[in-house]
Amino acid sequence: QTGIISLFILRYYIVFKALSFSASLAGIAAVIPMTAISNLINIIPANLAIREAVVSASSMLIGFTPEQGILVAAIDRSVILITLFFTGGWFFIRLRYFDNLILKKNIEGVGAGSDDV
């Protein structure tokens, strides 16, 4: 659990720094529990706009404007979606096609060997 929270803190820290916002790790660590609680509230699929609103409100507590908080949350969500799109696509292709080719070769190999008996 601590490792996951540390990754969330690091992810938000990287987004804040990429936007040239001066955020401290302690400040970002204050935002993370609120976003974790917002993940428990599933009113809309994928908490669309709920997490952004929570990050916007909690970023105001650490000295940022609501617009900056929404920007950070939107970029974070975009990075997550792009990462999931590519890794999901890779695993889909890998598991769907390559493993089926290997399985097909193994089945054909078993069938070829049984004809000799």
Residue pairs with C-beta under 8 A, 6 or more apart in sequence:
5 32
5 36
8 32
8 35
8 36
9 25
9 28
9 29
9 32
11 76
11 79
12 23
12 28
12 31
12 32
12 72
12 76
13 23
13 25
13 28
15 72
15 75
15 76
15 79
16 22
16 23
16 28
16 72
17 23
18 75
19 68
19 71
19 72
19 75
21 64
21 68
21 72
23 62
23 64
24 62
27 62
27 63
28 62
30 58
30 61
30 62
31 55
31 58
31 59
31 61
31 62
34 54
34 55
34 57
34 58
35 51
35 54
35 55
35 58
37 54
38 47
38 50
38 51
38 54
39 47
39 51
41 47
41 50
43 50
44 50
51 73
51 77
52 69
52 70
52 73
52 74
52 77
53 70
54 73
55 69
55 70
55 72
55 73
55 76
56 66
56 67
56 69
56 70
56 73
57 66
57 69
58 69
59 65
59 66
59 68
59 69
59 72
60 66
60 69
64 72
